[in-house]
């Protein structure tokens, strides 16, 4: 397709080639999405996603789900501009598309972690978000920080908390970069870092760090029973926006995190402080 008689062509084969590059660039940075079950239809924008969050069941009563759970997805986009002199320069288009895809994928990770609190992170990426204020993240608004406990002790306590909630196996931990570094740091010799004791407790490659997580924070979740899912009505792709003298496009995607079992996600916390509170009580 040729717009306004200029030489910028947006033919189907060009779109397909760019969208393949966008998809591969976005896939390369995603850390959390590969662990989540994809939910719902894909391929077209959605106004709402039907939620299925379970109510906490009392002993002897059936499980229930409230009807009419309408959850609004977030639309993430990064704009690019192609100057008229660059209309036939494929490398320019490829470079801009790859960078925009990278930024949108990084924004996705931040939204999954922080929910509506991801605004500042997205601003630094130059990514626009529609309906961000209606999003839920895996981390609470003010997650507890670890100041006394080791990462290992906190993860063990987190697993105990999940098991107390009836959530068993298939554990994934998401931590801040400084806690990830702590887990990798040798204690007495190169082969006694905490990570060697952490890995057997989690799913394969299930110890993750997020650049969006606040310092000294983390969560652990159990993915058994598809407790946490991700709706992706529109996966990362390039869309034509406008042509004046230059051409304007955007890499865009639409997603929504669904936590069907809230008890399947717990924050990492200081075990020492928890013990102190119990003793004080």
RAKA-V832232 format. One record per residue. N is the residue number from 1. RES is the residue in three letters. PHI is phi as a letter, one per 40 degrees, with the letter a starting at -180 (none if undefined). BURIAL is I if it has 24 or more other ideal C-beta (glycine too) atoms within 12 Angstrom, else O. D_FIRST is the distance of its C-alpha to the first C-alpha in Angstrom with 2 decimals. Layout:
((N	RES	PHI	BURIAL	D_FIRST) (N	RES	PHI	BURIAL	D_FIRST))
This chain:
((1	UNK	none	O	0.00) (2	UNK	b	O	3.80) (3	UNK	b	O	6.55) (4	UNK	f	O	10.01) (5	UNK	g	O	10.01) (6	UNK	c	O	10.43) (7	UNK	c	O	9.85) (8	UNK	c	I	8.34) (9	UNK	b	O	5.49) (10	UNK	b	I	4.98) (11	UNK	c	O	4.97) (12	UNK	c	O	7.98) (13	UNK	c	O	10.54) (14	UNK	c	I	9.98) (15	UNK	d	O	10.31) (16	UNK	c	O	13.30) (17	UNK	c	O	14.86) (18	UNK	c	I	14.83) (19	UNK	c	I	16.15) (20	UNK	c	O	18.81) (21	UNK	c	I	19.90) (22	UNK	c	I	20.02) (23	UNK	c	I	22.08) (24	UNK	c	O	24.41) (25	UNK	c	I	25.00) (26	UNK	c	I	25.83) (27	UNK	c	O	28.04) (28	UNK	c	O	29.95) (29	UNK	c	I	31.35) (30	UNK	c	I	32.12) (31	UNK	b	I	35.86) (32	UNK	c	I	36.68) (33	UNK	d	I	33.91) (34	UNK	d	I	35.01) (35	UNK	c	I	38.36) (36	UNK	b	I	37.14) (37	UNK	c	O	36.59) (38	UNK	c	O	33.10) (39	UNK	b	I	33.51) (40	UNK	g	I	31.62) (41	UNK	c	O	28.23) (42	UNK	b	O	25.08) (43	UNK	h	O	21.39) (44	UNK	a	O	21.38) (45	UNK	c	I	22.83) (46	UNK	b	I	26.51) (47	UNK	c	O	28.68) (48	UNK	a	O	31.84) (49	UNK	b	I	33.12) (50	UNK	c	I	36.36) (51	UNK	c	I	39.01) (52	UNK	b	I	42.06) (53	UNK	c	I	44.37) (54	UNK	c	I	47.88) (55	UNK	c	O	50.93) (56	UNK	c	O	53.69) (57	UNK	c	O	56.10) (58	UNK	c	O	59.84) (59	UNK	d	O	62.15) (60	UNK	g	O	62.87) (61	UNK	b	O	59.96) (62	UNK	c	O	56.73) (63	UNK	c	O	53.35) (64	UNK	b	O	51.24) (65	UNK	b	O	47.73) (66	UNK	c	O	47.21) (67	UNK	c	O	44.88) (68	UNK	f	O	41.90) (69	UNK	c	O	40.86) (70	UNK	b	O	37.49) (71	UNK	b	I	35.98) (72	UNK	c	I	33.02) (73	UNK	c	I	30.51) (74	UNK	c	I	29.38) (75	UNK	b	I	25.77) (76	UNK	b	I	25.44) (77	UNK	a	I	22.66) (78	UNK	b	I	22.34) (79	UNK	c	I	20.10) (80	UNK	b	I	18.68) (81	UNK	b	O	17.66) (82	UNK	b	I	15.86) (83	UNK	c	O	17.48) (84	UNK	d	O	15.86) (85	UNK	c	O	18.09) (86	UNK	b	O	16.73) (87	UNK	d	I	12.99) (88	UNK	b	O	13.75) (89	UNK	c	O	16.65) (90	UNK	c	O	16.06) (91	UNK	c	O	19.55) (92	UNK	c	I	18.96) (93	UNK	c	I	16.12) (94	UNK	c	I	18.35) (95	UNK	c	O	21.41) (96	UNK	c	I	20.11) (97	UNK	c	I	18.66) (98	UNK	c	I	21.98) (99	UNK	c	I	24.10) (100	UNK	c	I	22.42) (101	UNK	c	I	22.82) (102	UNK	d	I	26.40) (103	UNK	c	I	27.15) (104	UNK	c	I	25.84) (105	UNK	c	I	27.90) (106	UNK	c	I	30.89) (107	UNK	c	I	30.51) (108	UNK	d	I	30.58) (109	UNK	d	I	33.84) (110	UNK	c	I	35.30) (111	UNK	c	I	34.54) (112	UNK	c	I	36.12) (113	UNK	c	I	39.17) (114	UNK	b	I	39.63) (115	UNK	g	I	37.82) (116	UNK	c	I	37.85) (117	UNK	c	I	39.75) (118	UNK	c	I	36.79) (119	UNK	d	I	35.69) (120	UNK	c	O	37.19) (121	UNK	c	I	35.83) (122	UNK	c	I	32.25) (123	UNK	c	O	32.76) (124	UNK	c	O	33.75) (125	UNK	c	I	30.57) (126	UNK	g	O	28.46) (127	UNK	b	I	27.12) (128	UNK	c	I	26.87) (129	UNK	b	I	28.43) (130	UNK	b	I	28.43) (131	UNK	g	I	31.62) (132	UNK	c	I	33.31) (133	UNK	c	O	36.62) (134	UNK	b	O	36.68) (135	UNK	c	I	36.42) (136	UNK	b	I	39.28) (137	UNK	b	I	39.78) (138	UNK	c	I	42.09) (139	UNK	c	I	44.28) (140	UNK	c	I	46.38) (141	UNK	c	O	46.06) (142	UNK	b	O	49.12) (143	UNK	c	I	49.62) (144	UNK	c	I	53.09) (145	UNK	b	I	53.52) (146	UNK	c	I	55.53) (147	UNK	b	O	58.39) (148	UNK	b	O	61.21) (149	UNK	c	I	59.91) (150	UNK	c	I	58.30) (151	UNK	c	I	54.85) (152	UNK	d	I	56.57) (153	UNK	c	I	59.06) (154	UNK	c	I	56.40) (155	UNK	c	I	54.27) (156	UNK	c	I	57.41) (157	UNK	c	I	58.23) (158	UNK	c	I	54.70) (159	UNK	c	I	55.08) (160	UNK	c	O	58.42) (161	UNK	c	I	56.84) (162	UNK	c	I	54.14) (163	UNK	c	O	56.83) (164	UNK	c	O	58.86) (165	UNK	c	I	55.81) (166	UNK	g	O	55.78) (167	UNK	b	I	52.77) (168	UNK	b	O	53.54) (169	UNK	g	O	51.78) (170	UNK	f	I	48.17) (171	UNK	c	I	48.46) (172	UNK	b	I	45.85) (173	UNK	b	I	46.76) (174	UNK	b	I	44.37) (175	UNK	b	I	46.11) (176	UNK	c	I	45.63) (177	UNK	c	O	45.42) (178	UNK	c	O	49.05) (179	UNK	c	I	50.34) (180	UNK	c	I	48.32) (181	UNK	c	O	49.95) (182	UNK	c	I	53.33) (183	UNK	c	I	52.92) (184	UNK	c	I	52.14) (185	UNK	c	O	55.04) (186	UNK	c	O	58.18) (187	UNK	c	O	61.33) (188	UNK	b	O	64.17) (189	UNK	a	O	62.58) (190	UNK	c	O	59.09) (191	UNK	b	O	59.07) (192	UNK	b	O	60.18) (193	UNK	c	O	57.17) (194	UNK	d	I	56.52) (195	UNK	d	I	53.30) (196	UNK	c	O	55.40) (197	UNK	c	O	56.98) (198	UNK	c	I	53.84) (199	UNK	d	O	51.64) (200	UNK	c	O	53.90) (201	UNK	c	I	53.68) (202	UNK	b	I	49.89) (203	UNK	c	I	47.16) (204	UNK	d	O	46.03) (205	UNK	f	O	44.22) (206	UNK	c	I	44.81) (207	UNK	b	I	46.04) (208	UNK	b	I	43.05) (209	UNK	b	I	42.73) (210	UNK	b	I	40.28) (211	UNK	c	I	39.55) (212	UNK	c	I	39.35) (213	UNK	c	I	42.83) (214	UNK	c	I	45.56) (215	UNK	d	O	48.31) (216	UNK	g	I	50.97) (217	UNK	b	I	49.23) (218	UNK	a	I	47.96) (219	UNK	b	I	47.62) (220	UNK	b	I	48.35) (221	UNK	b	I	46.94) (222	UNK	b	I	47.78) (223	UNK	c	I	44.87) (224	UNK	c	O	47.22) (225	UNK	g	O	46.41) (226	UNK	f	O	42.77) (227	UNK	c	I	44.13) (228	UNK	b	I	41.05) (229	UNK	b	I	37.49) (230	UNK	b	I	33.94) (231	UNK	c	I	31.31) (232	UNK	b	I	27.68) (233	UNK	d	I	25.53) (234	UNK	b	I	22.41) (235	UNK	c	I	22.77) (236	UNK	d	I	21.39) (237	UNK	a	I	17.59) (238	UNK	c	I	14.85) (239	UNK	b	I	13.11) (240	UNK	c	I	10.84) (241	UNK	b	O	13.46) (242	UNK	a	O	13.00) (243	UNK	b	I	12.19) (244	UNK	b	O	15.15) (245	UNK	c	O	16.28) (246	UNK	c	O	15.44) (247	UNK	b	I	12.91) (248	UNK	b	I	14.64) (249	UNK	b	I	14.17) (250	UNK	a	I	16.99) (251	UNK	c	I	18.65) (252	UNK	a	I	20.27) (253	UNK	a	I	22.72) (254	UNK	b	I	25.24) (255	UNK	b	I	28.75) (256	UNK	a	I	32.29) (257	UNK	c	I	35.55) (258	UNK	b	I	38.11) (259	UNK	b	I	41.74) (260	UNK	c	I	43.36) (261	UNK	b	I	46.73) (262	UNK	d	O	47.52) (263	UNK	c	I	50.66) (264	UNK	c	I	48.60) (265	UNK	b	I	47.69) (266	UNK	b	I	50.44) (267	UNK	c	I	50.61) (268	UNK	c	I	52.53) (269	UNK	a	I	55.68) (270	UNK	c	I	58.86) (271	UNK	c	I	61.28) (272	UNK	d	O	64.19) (273	UNK	c	O	63.48) (274	UNK	c	I	63.14) (275	UNK	c	O	66.54) (276	UNK	c	O	68.05) (277	UNK	c	O	66.90) (278	UNK	c	O	68.44) (279	UNK	c	O	71.69) (280	UNK	c	O	71.77) (281	UNK	c	O	71.35))
